[in-house]
Amino acid sequence: MKQGISVIIPAKNESASIGQVVGQIKQLLPGAEVIVVNDGSADDTGQQARVAGAAVVCQDDGDACTV
């Protein structure tokens, strides 16, 4: 089994900064799995994270959540 590093980032309404955060992590830890947990964001946090190369998980707590 291949072992690696996973970075999990909780985020809510962070569309303005999540792309930069994901990009910086990918630069610092090439090959790391980056997962953003979108916690009911009303903006496009999930989309911005995905464009930056992260996997996105939507936390379903009854709020709107875009992925």
N, C-alpha and C positions, 0 to 999 in steps of 0.2 A: 504494500500500500504506500502510495506516494504521500509524503507529509509536506505541508506548506504553511504559509501564514495567511490567516484571514483577518481582515480589519472590518469591524462592524461599526457603522456610524449611524446613530439615531438622529433623525432630522424632522423638523416641522417648520414649514414655511421658510425654507432656506434657499429658495431658487436663486437668489442673487449671489450666493457664495458656495453652494455645494459643488459646482463644477470645478472651481479652483481647489477646493479641499480634496476632492477625489483625485484630481490631476497631480497635486503635490504628493499625496500618498503613493500614487503609482510611480512617481519619479523616485521617491525615497526607498520604496520596497518593490522593485520590479518583479513581476511574477506573482505578487500577492493577490489574493482574492479580495476584492473590495465590495462590501455589501452595505447598502443604505437602507435603513428601516424608515420608511416614510410614515410618520405618525399622524395621519389625518390632515396632511397639508391641503390648504385651499388654493395654493399656487401650483406652479409646475416643477416643484422640487424633484419629484420622481423622474420626470422627463429629462431635466438637466443632469441629474445623476447618471442616468442611462447613457446619455450622449457623451458624458465624460468617461464612460467605460465601467461603471459600477453595475452590479446586479442590484435590483430594487425589490424589496419586500414591502408590501403594504400592510401596516398595522390596522386592522379593522376594529375600530372601537365605536362605530356608529357615526363618525365624522366623515366628511368627504375626503377622498384620498385619490390622488391622481398618480398613475404610474407610467 
